[in-house]
Amino acid sequence: MFVLYVIAPIFQSVSISFYQWDGLGAKSWVGTENYVELMDDEAFYTSLKNNLIWLLLYMLAIPAGLFAALFLNQTVRGIRIYKSLFFFPFVISQVVVGLVFSWFYDPTNGLLNIALGAFGLDPVAVLANEDWVTYGIIVAGLWPQTAYCMILYLTGLNAVDPEQIEAARLDNARGVKMLWYVILPQLKPATFIAMVVTVIGALRSFDLISIMTDGGPWGSSRVLAFYMYEQAFSEYGFRMGYGAAIAVVLFAIMMVYISGFLYKMYRDEKGH
């Protein structure tokens, strides 16, 4: 099943990227023309730049998820309610998240601008501003992604060796020292998974952009996955070959990051 639905389509996409094809008619071999065109495509560079911003800022979900997990890893009254509230963003649809944040950013009645107005500040149309739109969508994406990282760390914290914690306490390890030298080394598997999932989530971001801005204003919030969809499946021309070329570039970037993480993990394990 994995070979049929994951591995084979990767090779098919690479193959299609060397053709000009509308998805229905005959394919026409164009060689590397699609890739050459990408090099002169401003929209491609805008999408690539936005993807790099996503990749950089999306990493904030990992420390945020860790601190949320540390807060929730307590046995106090009502902790199950808090866990449910923190976990809630992860189980709701990304479409719903996008709609909620679209209302939140609304320049007339949105909560953000009501709050700004309370401090005497002018309203900000976040999703209509080329300089702010990408950051606004990333904040929306961080909400459920933080919840996912929190779940990974909560699972990891359950496997932390209590004897090591007790030994560290006897050696007067507290607070940050306890976290850095005792807890975090035992959370390496959870951190690795959180990093890989967060990188993949940042690079394949699509649904929030589609719901909140549809790539606007003037294409300034596009990312590679959304631009691929626009080129291959929308009214812009059903350019399957060009869309596949964008997909191959996105896949290559993803593989570089994940291979780097895997190599680092292998090296660390070998060192032990």
Secondary structure, DSSP 4 states (H G I P E B T S, - for coil): -HIIIIIHHHHHHHHHTTEE--SSS--EE-TTHHHHHHHT-HHHHHHHHHHHHHHHHHTTHHHHHHHHHHHHSS--TTHHHHHHHHHHHHHS-HHHHHHHHHHHT-TTT-HHHHHHHHTTPPP--GGG-TTTHHHHHHHHHHHHHHHHHHHHHHHHHHTS-HHHHHHHHHTT--HHHHIIIIIHHHTHHHHHHHHHHHHHHHHT--HHHHHHTTT-STTTT--HHHHHHHHHHSTTT--HHHHHHHHHHHHHHHHHHHHHHHHHHHHHHHH-
